[in-house]
Amino acid sequence: MSVLDRRALNRSLLARQLLLQRHDMPVVDALEHLVGLQAQEPLEPYVGLWSRLAGFQPPALAELLLSRGAVRTLLMRRTLHLVTARDCLALRPVHQAMLVSRMWSTLRRVLPGVDLDELTKLGRPLFEERPRMLTEAARAIADRWPGVEPRWLGDALSTLVPLVQVPPRGVWGERGAAYNTTIEAWLGRPLEPASPATVDALVLRYLAAYGPAASADIRAWSGLSGLRESIQRLRPSLRTFRDERGRELLDVPDGALPDPETPAPPRFLPAFDNAVLGYDDRSRVIDAEHRGLSVTGARFLLVDGRVAGTWAVTVDDGAATLRVTPLRTFTTGERDAVVAEGESLLTMFQTEPRHANHVLITDA
């Protein structure tokens, strides 16, 4: 069984995550290839797509949200993901039991006496009637559980009732509170029943976009348990490798495995991008000493394919400034490439074209 070292796995990750080179691909196709983009912060997916797609401009995604071709809903790991409407209908049922289990393990102590079935029955019609904020819906039924804070009821409802957050939330250039309605009400179609075939397809899609990967990586990305049966069903059609730790890595037969020496240009990743979060073992893309930054909402800069810095953008009087904080020292060539990529990124944030943008790199 062939052994893939960390650099080989890194270049595979970049290629499959559309980060080794920008692709001329419709936004819908990119979202489905990536199995969505994590989207707790509603505007972060725009940066994720800008770094992956040639010529991407924010209206391409904004129009998809407004036309209901894409939505934001709870999926993998009980986190908000931006996915196509088609994936929302197929994948939410696959994740629903996990979502409820994770919610209950977190909230059970603050939901004394709350029957989840009853809460679901009372809450669903409120979101079907019209989009509402979670706390608004919770307050409408809070008298049923006078000892429970509405914010906890609302948090539970966000999981128990399959919801989407509706525009203008998530639309570039707009601001909007998190109003929610049911998936069925927003998309006008019923959710698809979960099945073993749907789970198998999800595993294959993960491997196509993230592999080669260990079974622990699939579980860490999806949050799903009980994947052993799916992997056993798929195993005859998969190819296998080992990593430097000796772990078995699973892969689709046609997954890209670029030359490990393939040059990797700088890439700016949004907060919580699954290119970093989508593994149990993230050593292919981030050093262990920086792994903790993954869950803080830091925006990562990839240099030579690995997390090498964090970044933030501020806009003042129409001019945008990008501040990069390196996690290691950049070479002169790396620094020049980061500045060039950063200047290009800032054109998406700039509100007044006549104003100059700035890229500032602090000392490592």
VEXLOVEX-457109 format. One record per residue (C-alpha): x, y, z. Coordinates in steps of 0.001 Angstrom, whole numbers, padded with zeros to 6 digits, always signed. Layout:
BEGIN
XYZ;...
***
This chain:
BEGIN
+000000+000000+000000;+001511+003339-001079;+002442+005884+001580;+001491+009521+000983;+003540+012049+002907;+002204+015315+004276;+003193+017330+001210;+001502+014892-001173;-001674+015087+000902;-001422+018867+000939;-001297+019121-002837;-004210+016699-003117;-006183+018865-000694;-005433+022021-002653;-006363+020480-005980;-009633+019010-004752;-010578+022126-002815;-010104+024205-005999;-007228+026091-004347;-004272+024953-006446;-005604+026981-009348;-008779+028983-009844;-011481+027189-011790;-013913+028443-014410;-016941+026892-012741;-020481+028050-011919;-021074+028800-008242;-023671+026016-008035;-021175+023455-009284;-018486+024670-006882;-020852+024487-003892;-021881+020958-004773;-018314+019816-005406;-017231+021181-002007;-020394+019838-000314;-021073+023392+000789;-019106+026098+002549;-019216+026657+006275;-021146+029864+006896;-021606+030800+010543;-020375+034226+009494;-022855+034984+006704;-020501+036760+004280;-017446+034520+004654;-018393+032165+001776;-017833+035009-000683;-014107+034975+000115;-014079+031177-000079;-015505+031299-003590;-013338+034246-004671;-010225+032233-003814;-011454+029236-005795;-013276+030505-008872;-011895+032494-011778;-013542+035875-012076;-015878+035369-009123;-017908+038427-008190;-020251+038642-005167;-023479+039095-007191;-023078+035537-008523;-023656+034142-005041;-026062+036849-003898;-028372+036141-006827;-028272+032425-006045;-029412+033113-002469;-032137+035506-003574;-033452+033046-006158;-033441+030270-003536;-030924+028213-005459;-028693+028160-002380;-029489+028346+001320;-027834+028462+004743;-028851+025656+007100;-027434+023527+009912;-025564+020512+008584;-022112+019094+009260;-021008+019240+012919;-024163+021252+013738;-022707+024295+012022;-024326+026562+009467;-023387+025666+005922;-024125+027327+002620;-025332+024629+000242;-027374+024354-002908;-031109+023863-002556;-030749+020363-003929;-028146+019442-001320;-030193+020999+001455;-033167+018775+000671;-031014+015644+000428;-028506+016195+003234;-030509+017735+006069;-032378+014446+006783;-029055+012555+006833;-027739+014902+009519;-030938+015476+011502;-030437+012797+014171;-026851+013958+014750;-027988+017572+014970;-030585+016765+017612;-028148+014599+019572;-025514+017341+019645;-028076+019960+020547;-029442+017884+023421;-025990+017089+024805;-025287+020825+024901;-028657+022148+026097;-030252+019425+028199;-029297+021139+031463;-030955+024405+030434;-034118+022743+029093;-035561+021160+032250;-038941+019586+031647;-038962+020407+027938;-040368+017655+025757;-038602+017962+022414;-041498+016556+020416;-043869+019076+021977;-041424+021929+021392;-041135+020913+017751;-044920+020678+017350;-045453+024140+018822;-042532+025801+017065;-042808+024519+013504;-046063+026343+012603;-044561+029667+013685;-041713+029354+011177;-044062+028023+008496;-046280+031061+008895;-043501+033556+008158;-039756+033957+008705;-038970+034680+012341;-035972+035145+014571;-035366+032185+016854;-035959+034157+020038;-039175+035632+018599;-040593+032169+017976;-039391+030971+021368;-041072+033850+023216;-044362+033055+021507;-044444+029635+023193;-042279+030301+026264;-045300+030311+028622;-045422+026545+028206;-042052+026282+029985;-041904+029278+032353;-038636+028191+033944;-036706+028060+030660;-035081+031059+029012;-036405+031765+025487;-032871+031891+024071;-032388+028201+024927;-035754+027275+023455;-034778+029161+020313;-031437+027384+020095;-033211+024044+020389;-035761+025035+017740;-032948+025870+015304;-032133+022158+015304;-035454+020442+015917;-037176+022236+013034;-035234+022059+009746;-034776+025745+009025;-033002+028051+006596;-031896+031614+007210;-033481+033863+004613;-032121+036905+002740;-031066+039631+003107;-028979+037660+005634;-025929+036450+003723;-026339+038824+000753;-023184+040779-000068;-023574+044470+000681;-026725+043924+002739;-027349+043593+006423;-030080+041488+007903;-030974+039772+011131;-031164+035974+011222;-034769+035324+010189;-035641+031657+009717;-038303+029676+007958;-038716+025983+007282;-036828+024399+004427;-040082+023169+002892;-041719+026602+003050;-038712+028331+001489;-037943+025814-001240;-041490+024609-001895;-040409+020976-001894;-040334+018242+000747;-037160+016952+002314;-035886+013726+000819;-035923+010642+003058;-032550+009622+004444;-031210+006323+003155;-027995+004285+003165;-027498+005272-000472;-027552+008965+000494;-024940+008362+003181;-022754+006416+000748;-022987+009257-001769;-021991+011740+000936;-018898+009712+001833;-017856+009524-001817;-018352+013267-002244;-016234+013955+000818;-013412+011811-000534;-013652+013494-003945;-013322+016956-002363;-011057+016196+000618;-009363+012840+000107;-007422+010743+000476;-008660+010659+004057;-009082+008350+007028;-012450+007256+008335;-011779+009464+011373;-011485+012448+009024;-014877+011687+007478;-016455+011518+010935;-014756+014728+012058;-015972+016619+008984;-019525+015326+008954;-020183+014851+012652;-021904+011595+011741;-021397+008350+013597;-022158+004887+012285;-020223+005356+009062;-018564+001965+009351;-021363+000264+007407;-021165+002810+004613;-017390+002477+004324;-017686-001300+004232;-020211-001082+001413;-017977+001275-000532;-014628-000340+000195;-014527-002592-002911;-014743+000498-005114;-012183+002597-003211;-008417+002801-003480;-006352+002930-000304;-003105+004482+000884;-001275+005005+004159;-000148+008268+005684;+003118+008756+007530;+001408+007771+010796;+000336+004480+009299;-003347+005362+009109;-005343+003861+006280;-006499+006524+003830;-009534+005949+001633;-010015+007535-001755;-012169+007588-004846;-010509+005908-007835;-010172+009090-009885;-009200+011569-007157;-006470+014024-008133;-002981+013342-006760;-000793+016156-008100;+002976+016089-008068;+003921+017111-004503;+006292+019716-005953;+003502+021511-007822;+003753+025227-006948;+000916+026500-004761;+000035+030212-004953;-001067+032150-001843;-004735+031806-001001;-006873+033750+001452;-009370+031529+003259;-012462+032743+005095;-013249+031982+008722;-014021+028313+009423;-013154+027139+005926;-013509+023362+005679;-010214+023123+003802;-008723+023402+007299;-011559+022188+009529;-012587+019193+007433;-010208+016662+009004;-009488+014928+012279;-005771+015092+011411;-005203+018575+009983;-001431+018243+009708;-001635+018268+005902;-002528+021966+006004;-001825+023457+009459;+000896+022934+012055;-000162+021457+015387;+000906+024581+017258;-001604+026662+015291;-004492+024168+015223;-006300+025993+018015;-006778+029000+015718;-009081+026860+013570;-011998+027219+015963;-011514+030885+016894;-012810+032279+013621;-009359+033268+012369;-009128+033840+008641;-006170+031890+007319;-003607+032705+004668;-002122+029744+002826;+001464+030124+001618;+002974+027179-000250;-000256+025375+000544;-000081+025607+004337;-001521+027955+006928;+001178+030614+007282;-000719+033620+008589;-004012+035194+009549;-005670+038191+007968;-008356+040817+008453;-009868+043572+006315;-011034+046978+007475;-012842+049539+005344;-012528+053228+006227;-014050+056003+004156;-014271+053756+001103;-010687+052472+001251;-009966+048870+002224;-006921+047758+004204;-005787+044149+004464;-003627+043323+007479;-001706+040053+007360;-000177+038588+010503;+002391+035932+009536;+002827+032803+011608;+006320+032399+010171;+008791+034536+008268;+008015+034983+004571;+010670+034980+001888;+010829+038036-000351;+009127+036087-003140;+006383+034857-000814;+005821+038352+000521;+005485+039795-002983;+003033+037051-003985;+000931+037610-000836;+000770+041348-001489;-000304+040784-005101;-003006+038319-004094;-004134+040598-001284;-004432+043622-003536;-006636+041599-005853;-008796+040419-002947;-009332+043977-001727;-011115+044955-004913;-014044+042893-003608;-014167+044882-000361;-013513+048323-001799;-016614+050528-001689;-015082+053576-003397;-013017+052588-006472;-011223+055940-006514;-009592+055197-003144;-006357+053245-002879;-006242+049875-001121;-003454+048809+001213;-001906+045462+002122;+000062+045534+005368;+002176+042580+006509;+003371+042677+010096;+006562+041028+011289;+006299+037348+012172;
***
